[in-house]
Amino acid sequence: MTLHIGFEEGAKHLDWLELTDALAEGHRLAKAQISDSFLYRGADTLLQRQAWIDGLGIAVKSATIFPGNTTRNAPVVNGAVTLFDDQTGELEALVDFHLVTKMKTAADSLLAARRLARPDSNSILIVGAGAVARSLREAYGAAFPTAEFKIWNRTARKAEELAAEFPNTSAANDLEMAVRSADIVTSATMSTAPVIRGEWLQPGIHIDLIGAYRPDMREVDDEAMRRATVFVDSFDTTAEHIGELIAPLESGALSRDDIAADYYHLDRFKRASLDEITLFKNGGGAHLDLMTSRYILDRWKAAN
């Protein structure tokens, strides 16, 4: 019988730091075979991602991203995740799409931050105030429990409402000032033009970029790319697919050799000095959905 793991049932067994460790372990296995496809209709996107990791299994994730749903009082992102057994190919579990997406997206960024951000980071800025921002507050709070958090959003009211849900968290009114005073900036917007300027980045800062997932999207400018040491979660899902990297690669602000490493070279995820500016691009990928789904299923089985 195929297991169906719902959001609430699955979530109560999970731990952010444990999941980042599971992602690290997943990248020590044979490199994933992955396949992505994108279909567009204006601002709407159909994203199909699938992955096979020898020893871990197969996952297929279909996602629809409809930004206009905010005006319809409906979720912007919907979809489904299916997990197949590695040995037999049988359908093993249906895992709640929103649970997989929430945990994968924030843990992907947190894995990088645990290696690239300064250990003494105590000022964290979240740019954006949507569902991903809430997950980032939870995840970063687990790794940096004594940090003070600020949230900036174009609509200030949303930042204030999200900040009110968490301790040691407040809304930021001035984005430039907030970036200049932060040890870590994690950004999850749907911007098609840079919102964070490279001239604002102070020595030692860690930048975590999540929002841009299309070729026409980016959250930082070329100057930020020039000043930072750039890391990605996957070369295969970022360099030729996401505007955050496509644009600076085309302009010459960044070369492929300037990208220090992806997660299949985790030993390179370290800062060279306390003053180094590090920048991580979270591009996602079905292999990360597979690792996350397997972690969720393993934790569910252990608890039941």
VEXTI-270587 format. One line per 8 residues: number of its first residue (from 0); their letters; for each residue x, y, z of N, C-alpha, C. Coordinates in steps of 0.02 Angstrom, whole numbers, padded with zeros to 5 digits, always signed. Example, Ala and Ser with C-alpha at 12.3 -4.5 7.8 and 13.67 -1.06 7.14 Angstrom:
# residues 2
0> as> +00660,-00284,+00390,+00615,-00225,+00390,+00660,-00165,+00390; +00642,-00112,+00354,+00684,-00053,+00357,+00645,+00002,+00394
***
This chain:
# residues 304
0> mtlhigfe> +00042,-00060,+00000,+00000,+00000,+00000,+00044,+00063,+00000; +00030,+00109,-00044,+00069,+00170,-00049,+00055,+00217,+00010; +00107,+00241,+00041,+00099,+00288,+00096,+00081,+00357,+00070; +00039,+00392,+00107,+00024,+00462,+00091,+00040,+00502,+00153; +00093,+00542,+00149,+00115,+00582,+00207,+00092,+00654,+00197; +00045,+00674,+00239,+00019,+00742,+00236,+00064,+00792,+00270; +00048,+00856,+00262,+00091,+00909,+00288,+00100,+00904,+00364; +00045,+00906,+00400,+00049,+00908,+00473,+00080,+00845,+00501
8> egakhldw> +00060,+00787,+00474,+00086,+00724,+00499,+00161,+00718,+00486; +00183,+00740,+00427,+00254,+00736,+00412,+00296,+00787,+00448; +00270,+00848,+00455,+00310,+00903,+00482,+00330,+00893,+00555; +00288,+00860,+00594,+00301,+00855,+00665,+00361,+00811,+00682; +00387,+00775,+00634,+00444,+00731,+00646,+00510,+00760,+00621; +00511,+00821,+00595,+00569,+00846,+00559,+00610,+00896,+00599; +00674,+00901,+00580,+00721,+00946,+00614,+00764,+00979,+00560; +00769,+01045,+00562,+00805,+01082,+00510,+00879,+01062,+00505
16> leltdala> +00913,+01058,+00561,+00985,+01042,+00558,+00996,+00970,+00535; +00952,+00925,+00557,+00957,+00856,+00536,+00947,+00850,+00460; +00900,+00889,+00434,+00888,+00887,+00362,+00949,+00913,+00323; +00981,+00966,+00346,+01041,+00989,+00310,+01095,+00936,+00310; +01100,+00899,+00365,+01148,+00844,+00367,+01129,+00789,+00316; +01064,+00777,+00309,+01041,+00727,+00261,+01056,+00750,+00190; +01049,+00814,+00175,+01067,+00840,+00109,+01141,+00832,+00096; +01181,+00845,+00147,+01254,+00836,+00138,+01270,+00763,+00123
24> eghrlaka> +01238,+00716,+00160,+01250,+00646,+00148,+01227,+00625,+00079; +01171,+00653,+00056,+01146,+00637,-00010,+01195,+00655,-00065; +01233,+00708,-00054,+01281,+00729,-00105,+01346,+00689,-00103; +01351,+00643,-00055,+01408,+00598,-00054,+01394,+00533,-00092; +01331,+00524,-00112,+01313,+00467,-00154,+01330,+00482,-00227; +01317,+00433,-00270,+01328,+00444,-00342,+01289,+00506,-00364; +01317,+00543,-00410,+01284,+00604,-00434,+01216,+00588,-00463; +01168,+00629,-00447,+01100,+00619,-00470,+01094,+00627,-00545
32> qisdsfly> +01051,+00587,-00575,+01027,+00600,-00642,+00965,+00645,-00634; +00965,+00702,-00667,+00909,+00748,-00660,+00885,+00771,-00728; +00822,+00790,-00730,+00792,+00817,-00790,+00741,+00869,-00770; +00746,+00927,-00800,+00701,+00982,-00785,+00667,+01006,-00849; +00606,+01028,-00843,+00574,+01062,-00899,+00531,+01118,-00873; +00528,+01172,-00912,+00490,+01231,-00893,+00443,+01248,-00950; +00381,+01262,-00934,+00333,+01290,-00981,+00307,+01355,-00952; +00297,+01405,-00995,+00277,+01471,-00971,+00214,+01495,-01007
40> rgadtllq> +00173,+01531,-00970,+00117,+01568,-00998,+00115,+01635,-00962; +00146,+01685,-00993,+00152,+01749,-00960,+00192,+01742,-00896; +00163,+01763,-00840,+00197,+01758,-00776,+00191,+01689,-00745; +00150,+01646,-00774,+00138,+01580,-00745,+00190,+01529,-00770; +00206,+01481,-00726,+00258,+01432,-00742,+00235,+01361,-00723; +00249,+01314,-00767,+00244,+01243,-00750,+00315,+01216,-00748; +00335,+01191,-00690,+00402,+01165,-00679,+00397,+01090,-00665; +00431,+01051,-00705,+00432,+00978,-00696,+00503,+00958,-00680
48> rqawidgl> +00512,+00925,-00623,+00579,+00904,-00603,+00578,+00831,-00582; +00629,+00794,-00605,+00634,+00725,-00585,+00707,+00707,-00573; +00719,+00660,-00528,+00787,+00640,-00510,+00790,+00567,-00492; +00847,+00538,-00506,+00861,+00468,-00487,+00931,+00467,-00457; +00936,+00444,-00396,+01000,+00437,-00362,+01008,+00364,-00344; +01060,+00333,-00370,+01073,+00262,-00356,+01080,+00252,-00281; +01037,+00210,-00252,+01039,+00198,-00180,+00987,+00238,-00141; +00957,+00287,-00173,+00908,+00329,-00138,+00839,+00326,-00169
56> giavksat> +00835,+00314,-00234,+00771,+00307,-00266,+00758,+00360,-00319; +00694,+00367,-00336,+00672,+00412,-00389,+00618,+00458,-00361; +00622,+00521,-00379,+00569,+00569,-00360,+00548,+00609,-00422; +00484,+00621,-00427,+00458,+00664,-00480,+00417,+00719,-00445; +00433,+00780,-00462,+00398,+00837,-00431,+00372,+00882,-00487; +00307,+00895,-00485,+00276,+00941,-00532,+00251,+01001,-00492; +00268,+01061,-00516,+00248,+01122,-00481,+00218,+01172,-00529; +00164,+01203,-00508,+00136,+01259,-00545,+00146,+01321,-00503
64> ifpgnttr> +00170,+01375,-00534,+00183,+01438,-00499,+00143,+01492,-00533; +00091,+01514,-00501,+00044,+01564,-00529,+00043,+01625,-00483; +00087,+01675,-00495,+00091,+01734,-00451,+00024,+01769,-00443; -00019,+01767,-00494,-00083,+01802,-00490,-00131,+01772,-00440; -00115,+01714,-00413,-00159,+01683,-00364,-00165,+01723,-00300; -00118,+01769,-00289,-00123,+01811,-00229,-00186,+01853,-00230; -00210,+01869,-00289,-00272,+01909,-00295,-00334,+01864,-00294; -00323,+01798,-00298,-00380,+01751,-00298,-00387,+01716,-00230
72> napvvnga> -00345,+01736,-00182,-00344,+01704,-00117,-00330,+01629,-00123; -00284,+01613,-00168,-00265,+01543,-00180,-00188,+01538,-00176; -00162,+01479,-00160,-00089,+01470,-00155,-00055,+01486,-00222; +00001,+01520,-00218,+00040,+01537,-00278,+00071,+01474,-00309; +00093,+01429,-00265,+00128,+01368,-00288,+00086,+01306,-00270; +00077,+01263,-00318,+00041,+01200,-00307,+00079,+01144,-00343; +00062,+01082,-00329,+00097,+01028,-00363,+00089,+00962,-00329; +00134,+00915,-00347,+00133,+00848,-00319,+00203,+00818,-00319
80> vtlfddqt> +00218,+00775,-00269,+00283,+00740,-00265,+00270,+00666,-00259; +00302,+00627,-00301,+00296,+00554,-00297,+00365,+00524,-00287; +00369,+00475,-00244,+00433,+00443,-00226,+00430,+00369,-00244; +00480,+00346,-00282,+00481,+00278,-00306,+00539,+00239,-00277; +00528,+00174,-00265,+00579,+00131,-00236,+00638,+00123,-00284; +00698,+00124,-00257,+00758,+00122,-00299,+00768,+00054,-00331; +00747,-00001,-00297,+00760,-00068,-00322,+00706,-00093,-00369; +00643,-00077,-00355,+00588,-00106,-00394,+00553,-00055,-00438
88> gelealvd> +00563,+00009,-00425,+00528,+00060,-00464,+00455,+00069,-00443; +00434,+00034,-00390,+00365,+00040,-00367,+00353,+00106,-00333; +00292,+00132,-00339,+00273,+00193,-00305,+00275,+00180,-00230; +00318,+00216,-00195,+00330,+00204,-00124,+00291,+00252,-00079; +00286,+00315,-00100,+00252,+00364,-00058,+00230,+00424,-00098; +00175,+00453,-00076,+00154,+00519,-00098,+00167,+00566,-00039; +00211,+00613,-00050,+00230,+00659,+00004,+00202,+00728,-00011; +00173,+00760,+00039,+00142,+00825,+00028,+00190,+00873,-00007
96> fhlvtkmk> +00167,+00900,-00063,+00208,+00944,-00104,+00233,+01004,-00064; +00188,+01036,-00026,+00207,+01097,+00010,+00256,+01083,+00066; +00251,+01023,+00096,+00300,+01005,+00148,+00369,+00995,+00118; +00372,+00958,+00062,+00437,+00947,+00029,+00467,+01014,+00008; +00426,+01056,-00023,+00452,+01120,-00048,+00476,+01164,+00009; +00436,+01169,+00062,+00456,+01210,+00119,+00523,+01187,+00148; +00528,+01123,+00163,+00587,+01098,+00196,+00648,+01100,+00149; +00638,+01078,+00087,+00694,+01078,+00039,+00722,+01147,+00027
104> taadslla> +00678,+01196,+00015,+00701,+01262,-00005,+00742,+01295,+00050; +00716,+01295,+00111,+00752,+01329,+00165,+00813,+01289,+00187; +00809,+01223,+00188,+00866,+01182,+00209,+00923,+01187,+00158; +00906,+01192,+00094,+00955,+01202,+00041,+00998,+01263,+00058; +00966,+01318,+00074,+01003,+01379,+00091,+01040,+01373,+00157; +01008,+01339,+00205,+01039,+01334,+00271,+01102,+01292,+00270; +01103,+01240,+00227,+01163,+01200,+00221,+01223,+01243,+00201; +01212,+01288,+00153,+01266,+01333,+00132,+01284,+01382,+00187
112> arrlarpd> +01234,+01411,+00220,+01248,+01460,+00272,+01286,+01430,+00331; +01273,+01367,+00347,+01309,+01335,+00402,+01383,+01327,+00386; +01401,+01330,+00322,+01471,+01323,+00302,+01503,+01389,+00281; +01463,+01436,+00256,+01491,+01496,+00227,+01484,+01559,+00271; +01430,+01562,+00309,+01420,+01621,+00352,+01468,+01618,+00412; +01486,+01675,+00437,+01528,+01677,+00497,+01491,+01645,+00555; +01523,+01602,+00594,+01489,+01569,+00650,+01460,+01617,+00701; +01490,+01677,+00705,+01466,+01726,+00755,+01413,+01772,+00726
120> snsilivg> +01384,+01755,+00669,+01333,+01798,+00638,+01274,+01807,+00687; +01257,+01869,+00700,+01202,+01882,+00748,+01151,+01932,+00722; +01158,+01952,+00658,+01110,+01997,+00628,+01090,+01969,+00559; +01027,+01947,+00553,+01005,+01914,+00492,+00946,+01952,+00462; +00952,+01969,+00398,+00900,+02005,+00362,+00866,+01958,+00313; +00800,+01955,+00316,+00760,+01918,+00268,+00727,+01969,+00221; +00739,+01962,+00156,+00709,+02006,+00106,+00651,+01969,+00075; +00591,+01996,+00084,+00530,+01963,+00063,+00492,+01942,+00124
128> agavarsl> +00426,+01934,+00117,+00385,+01916,+00174,+00331,+01866,+00156; +00346,+01823,+00108,+00298,+01772,+00088,+00308,+01707,+00126; +00282,+01652,+00099,+00286,+01587,+00133,+00358,+01564,+00140; +00400,+01577,+00090,+00470,+01556,+00094,+00506,+01594,+00149; +00490,+01658,+00157,+00521,+01698,+00210,+00505,+01669,+00279; +00444,+01646,+00288,+00426,+01615,+00352,+00468,+01552,+00364; +00477,+01512,+00313,+00519,+01451,+00319,+00591,+01469,+00334; +00615,+01523,+00303,+00684,+01545,+00315,+00694,+01567,+00387
136> reaygaaf> +00643,+01601,+00414,+00648,+01623,+00484,+00652,+01562,+00530; +00614,+01511,+00516,+00616,+01450,+00557,+00684,+01416,+00550; +00707,+01408,+00488,+00769,+01370,+00475,+00830,+01406,+00503; +00837,+01470,+00486,+00895,+01508,+00511,+00893,+01515,+00586; +00833,+01518,+00614,+00827,+01521,+00687,+00853,+01459,+00721; +00848,+01401,+00687,+00873,+01339,+00715,+00949,+01338,+00717; +00981,+01367,+00667,+01055,+01367,+00663,+01086,+01426,+00699; +01049,+01482,+00703,+01076,+01543,+00735,+01024,+01566,+00787
144> ptaefkiw> +01017,+01528,+00841,+00962,+01540,+00889,+00966,+01606,+00927; +01024,+01636,+00931,+01030,+01699,+00969,+01030,+01761,+00923; +01023,+01751,+00859,+01026,+01807,+00811,+00964,+01851,+00816; +00974,+01914,+00798,+00919,+01961,+00790,+00900,+01962,+00716; +00836,+01956,+00703,+00812,+01953,+00634,+00774,+02017,+00615; +00784,+02037,+00553,+00744,+02091,+00524,+00713,+02066,+00459; +00654,+02090,+00443,+00619,+02071,+00382,+00602,+02134,+00343; +00622,+02136,+00280,+00604,+02192,+00236,+00560,+02166,+00180
152> nrtarkae> +00509,+02204,+00163,+00465,+02187,+00108,+00441,+02251,+00075; +00428,+02248,+00010,+00403,+02308,-00024,+00339,+02334,+00008; +00296,+02289,+00028,+00236,+02307,+00066,+00253,+02300,+00140; +00266,+02355,+00173,+00291,+02354,+00242,+00245,+02316,+00289; +00180,+02322,+00278,+00132,+02289,+00323,+00144,+02213,+00326; +00161,+02183,+00270,+00172,+02111,+00269,+00235,+02093,+00310; +00286,+02134,+00306,+00346,+02123,+00346,+00330,+02128,+00420; +00291,+02177,+00438,+00272,+02187,+00508,+00231,+02128,+00534
160> elaaefpn> +00185,+02103,+00493,+00143,+02047,+00514,+00184,+01983,+00522; +00231,+01970,+00477,+00273,+01911,+00483,+00319,+01917,+00543; +00348,+01975,+00553,+00394,+01985,+00609,+00359,+01973,+00675; +00296,+01990,+00679,+00258,+01983,+00741,+00248,+01910,+00761; +00259,+01864,+00715,+00250,+01793,+00729,+00310,+01762,+00765; +00367,+01797,+00767,+00428,+01767,+00794,+00460,+01813,+00846; +00495,+01783,+00894,+00534,+01823,+00941,+00597,+01852,+00908; +00625,+01903,+00937,+00688,+01933,+00913,+00684,+01950,+00839
168> tsaandle> +00626,+01972,+00817,+00616,+01987,+00746,+00577,+02052,+00739; +00600,+02095,+00693,+00566,+02159,+00682,+00567,+02175,+00608; +00525,+02221,+00587,+00523,+02243,+00517,+00575,+02296,+00505; +00606,+02295,+00446,+00654,+02346,+00425,+00621,+02393,+00376; +00631,+02457,+00385,+00601,+02506,+00341,+00647,+02526,+00283; +00713,+02526,+00295,+00762,+02548,+00245,+00803,+02488,+00224; +00794,+02465,+00162,+00829,+02405,+00139,+00904,+02414,+00138; +00928,+02470,+00111,+01000,+02480,+00108,+01031,+02479,+00177
176> mavrsadi> +01002,+02513,+00224,+01029,+02515,+00292,+01028,+02445,+00323; +00974,+02408,+00310,+00969,+02341,+00338,+01022,+02294,+00309; +01035,+02299,+00243,+01086,+02258,+00212,+01155,+02275,+00240; +01169,+02340,+00245,+01235,+02362,+00269,+01250,+02340,+00340; +01198,+02328,+00381,+01209,+02310,+00450,+01200,+02235,+00464; +01189,+02195,+00411,+01175,+02124,+00420,+01238,+02081,+00413; +01240,+02026,+00450,+01292,+01976,+00441,+01271,+01926,+00388; +01206,+01913,+00383,+01178,+01868,+00334,+01118,+01902,+00302
184> vtsatmst> +01113,+01899,+00236,+01053,+01922,+00201,+01026,+01863,+00161; +00964,+01844,+00174,+00932,+01791,+00137,+00872,+01820,+00101; +00870,+01813,+00035,+00821,+01848,-00006,+00776,+01800,-00044; +00711,+01810,-00037,+00662,+01767,-00071,+00607,+01811,-00101; +00623,+01843,-00156,+00575,+01885,-00191,+00564,+01858,-00261; +00516,+01885,-00297,+00506,+01866,-00367,+00526,+01924,-00413; +00578,+01958,-00394,+00598,+02017,-00431,+00631,+02000,-00498; +00618,+02040,-00548,+00651,+02033,-00612,+00707,+02084,-00621
192> apvirgew> +00717,+02127,-00570,+00770,+02176,-00570,+00803,+02175,-00502; +00869,+02186,-00498,+00904,+02182,-00434,+00874,+02227,-00380; +00865,+02199,-00321,+00842,+02238,-00264,+00899,+02250,-00214; +00952,+02211,-00220,+01010,+02217,-00174,+01070,+02238,-00216; +01103,+02292,-00194,+01159,+02320,-00230,+01226,+02298,-00200; +01272,+02283,-00245,+01338,+02261,-00222,+01375,+02311,-00180; +01363,+02375,-00192,+01397,+02427,-00152,+01375,+02427,-00079; +01318,+02395,-00064,+01294,+02392,+00005,+01327,+02338,+00047
200> lqpgihid> +01361,+02291,+00014,+01386,+02232,+00049,+01448,+02248,+00090; +01446,+02232,+00153,+01501,+02245,+00198,+01546,+02183,+00203; +01611,+02192,+00218,+01656,+02135,+00224,+01629,+02083,+00273; +01634,+02020,+00253,+01613,+01965,+00297,+01541,+01944,+00290; +01501,+01979,+00250,+01431,+01963,+00244,+01421,+01899,+00203; +01368,+01863,+00217,+01348,+01805,+00176,+01280,+01821,+00145; +01276,+01813,+00079,+01215,+01826,+00041,+01185,+01760,+00018; +01122,+01750,+00030,+01086,+01690,+00011,+01029,+01710,-00034
208> ligayrpd> +01030,+01687,-00097,+00981,+01708,-00147,+00936,+01649,-00166; +00871,+01658,-00159,+00824,+01604,-00169,+00773,+01620,-00223; +00750,+01683,-00226,+00691,+01699,-00264,+00694,+01689,-00339; +00749,+01706,-00371,+00752,+01702,-00445,+00753,+01629,-00467; +00704,+01609,-00506,+00702,+01541,-00531,+00690,+01539,-00606; +00684,+01597,-00638,+00674,+01601,-00710,+00731,+01640,-00742; +00740,+01633,-00808,+00793,+01669,-00842,+00786,+01744,-00838; +00726,+01770,-00827,+00715,+01842,-00825,+00714,+01870,-00753
216> mrevddea> +00737,+01831,-00705,+00735,+01853,-00635,+00805,+01860,-00606; +00813,+01909,-00562,+00874,+01915,-00522,+00861,+01960,-00463; +00900,+01950,-00409,+00890,+01988,-00347,+00950,+02032,-00329; +01009,+02019,-00358,+01067,+02062,-00346,+01096,+02085,-00412; +01135,+02139,-00409,+01164,+02167,-00470,+01233,+02137,-00485; +01262,+02158,-00542,+01327,+02132,-00562,+01382,+02147,-00512; +01377,+02205,-00480,+01429,+02224,-00432,+01432,+02175,-00374; +01375,+02151,-00352,+01374,+02101,-00298,+01410,+02037,-00321
224> mrratvfv> +01398,+02017,-00383,+01431,+01958,-00409,+01507,+01967,-00415; +01527,+02028,-00434,+01599,+02042,-00440,+01634,+02039,-00372; +01601,+02064,-00321,+01633,+02070,-00255,+01633,+02005,-00215; +01588,+01960,-00232,+01578,+01900,-00190,+01613,+01839,-00219; +01626,+01791,-00175,+01643,+01723,-00196,+01577,+01686,-00203; +01564,+01661,-00263,+01498,+01634,-00280,+01497,+01558,-00275; +01445,+01532,-00242,+01433,+01461,-00236,+01362,+01446,-00260; +01349,+01385,-00282,+01282,+01365,-00303,+01267,+01296,-00274
232> dsfdttae> +01203,+01279,-00271,+01186,+01212,-00249,+01198,+01161,-00303; +01186,+01180,-00366,+01197,+01135,-00423,+01215,+01174,-00485; +01271,+01157,-00516,+01289,+01189,-00580,+01234,+01175,-00632; +01206,+01115,-00629,+01159,+01093,-00680,+01093,+01130,-00679; +01073,+01157,-00622,+01008,+01190,-00618,+01012,+01266,-00612; +01072,+01294,-00615,+01079,+01366,-00604,+01111,+01403,-00662; +01171,+01385,-00681,+01212,+01426,-00726,+01178,+01443,-00792; +01141,+01396,-00820,+01111,+01408,-00886,+01035,+01417,-00882
240> higeliap> +01008,+01421,-00822,+00936,+01422,-00814,+00908,+01482,-00777; +00948,+01516,-00738,+00923,+01567,-00692,+00957,+01634,-00707; +00916,+01686,-00712,+00943,+01753,-00728,+00996,+01778,-00681; +00993,+01756,-00618,+01042,+01776,-00568,+01113,+01762,-00591; +01122,+01708,-00629,+01187,+01690,-00656,+01193,+01704,-00731; +01139,+01694,-00767,+01141,+01706,-00839,+01164,+01777,-00855; +01133,+01826,-00822,+01148,+01896,-00836,+01221,+01915,-00823; +01249,+01901,-00764,+01319,+01919,-00753,+01368,+01878,-00795
248> lesgalsr> +01349,+01816,-00813,+01392,+01777,-00857,+01394,+01808,-00927; +01337,+01833,-00949,+01334,+01865,-01015,+01368,+01933,-01016; +01364,+01970,-00961,+01394,+02037,-00958,+01469,+02035,-00946; +01494,+01977,-00921,+01565,+01972,-00906,+01580,+01988,-00833; +01530,+02005,-00794,+01540,+02018,-00723,+01561,+01955,-00686; +01543,+01898,-00715,+01558,+01833,-00685,+01577,+01785,-00741; +01625,+01742,-00727,+01642,+01688,-00774,+01624,+01621,-00741; +01618,+01571,-00781,+01601,+01505,-00752,+01654,+01483,-00702
256> ddiaadyy> +01717,+01500,-00715,+01770,+01482,-00668,+01766,+01519,-00602; +01728,+01574,-00601,+01720,+01612,-00539,+01673,+01579,-00490; +01633,+01531,-00514,+01587,+01496,-00469,+01627,+01442,-00433; +01635,+01452,-00367,+01683,+01413,-00329,+01666,+01339,-00325; +01602,+01322,-00316,+01585,+01252,-00306,+01509,+01244,-00303; +01487,+01181,-00315,+01419,+01164,-00299,+01421,+01110,-00245; +01363,+01084,-00226,+01360,+01038,-00168,+01395,+00971,-00180; +01411,+00955,-00242,+01449,+00894,-00253,+01523,+00904,-00238
264> hldrfkra> +01540,+00965,-00216,+01608,+00980,-00192,+01602,+01018,-00126; +01568,+00986,-00078,+01553,+01020,-00014,+01617,+01038,+00024; +01671,+01002,+00011,+01733,+01018,+00046,+01758,+01088,+00028; +01734,+01117,-00027,+01755,+01184,-00047,+01710,+01239,-00018; +01657,+01219,+00016,+01612,+01268,+00045,+01640,+01293,+00111; +01684,+01341,+00105,+01715,+01372,+00164,+01738,+01442,+00144; +01738,+01487,+00193,+01761,+01554,+00178,+01837,+01559,+00187; +01869,+01599,+00145,+01942,+01606,+00148,+01965,+01651,+00204
272> sldeitlf> +01921,+01697,+00225,+01938,+01743,+00279,+01875,+01770,+00310; +01881,+01801,+00367,+01822,+01831,+00401,+01794,+01888,+00360; +01835,+01921,+00319,+01812,+01978,+00280,+01784,+01960,+00211; +01792,+01897,+00191,+01768,+01876,+00125,+01692,+01883,+00121; +01669,+01908,+00064,+01597,+01910,+00050,+01579,+01846,+00013; +01533,+01807,+00041,+01512,+01745,+00010,+01441,+01752,-00015; +01426,+01721,-00072,+01360,+01725,-00103,+01340,+01656,-00126; +01280,+01635,-00107,+01255,+01569,-00125,+01191,+01576,-00165
280> kngggahl> +01188,+01543,-00222,+01127,+01542,-00262,+01091,+01475,-00254; +01032,+01478,-00225,+00989,+01421,-00214,+00947,+01411,-00277; +00963,+01361,-00317,+00926,+01348,-00378,+00879,+01290,-00373; +00885,+01252,-00318,+00843,+01193,-00309,+00863,+01138,-00355; +00816,+01094,-00369,+00830,+01036,-00412,+00794,+00975,-00385; +00775,+00931,-00430,+00737,+00872,-00409,+00778,+00826,-00364; +00844,+00827,-00371,+00885,+00785,-00327,+00878,+00806,-00255; +00870,+00872,-00243,+00859,+00897,-00175,+00790,+00879,-00150
288> dlmtsryi> +00741,+00880,-00196,+00673,+00857,-00177,+00675,+00783,-00159; +00713,+00744,-00196,+00719,+00673,-00182,+00751,+00662,-00113; +00807,+00696,-00100,+00840,+00689,-00035,+00794,+00709,+00022; +00757,+00764,+00012,+00712,+00788,+00063,+00653,+00740,+00073; +00624,+00716,+00019,+00568,+00669,+00023,+00589,+00605,+00058; +00649,+00581,+00042,+00674,+00520,+00075,+00684,+00532,+00150; +00710,+00590,+00167,+00718,+00607,+00238,+00650,+00609,+00274; +00601,+00641,+00242,+00534,+00645,+00271,+00505,+00575,+00281
296> ldrwkaan> +00511,+00532,+00230,+00485,+00464,+00235,+00521,+00425,+00289; +00587,+00430,+00292,+00625,+00394,+00344,+00604,+00416,+00414; +00596,+00481,+00423,+00576,+00506,+00490,+00505,+00484,+00507; +00461,+00483,+00456,+00392,+00460,+00468,+00391,+00386,+00488; +00430,+00346,+00454,+00433,+00274,+00470,+00462,+00263,+00540; +00513,+00302,+00557,+00544,+00294,+00623,+00495,+00312,+00679; +00452,+00360,+00665,+00404,+00383,+00716,+00342,+00339,+00720; +00331,+00298,+00668,+00270,+00258,+00665,+00285,+00183,+00665
***
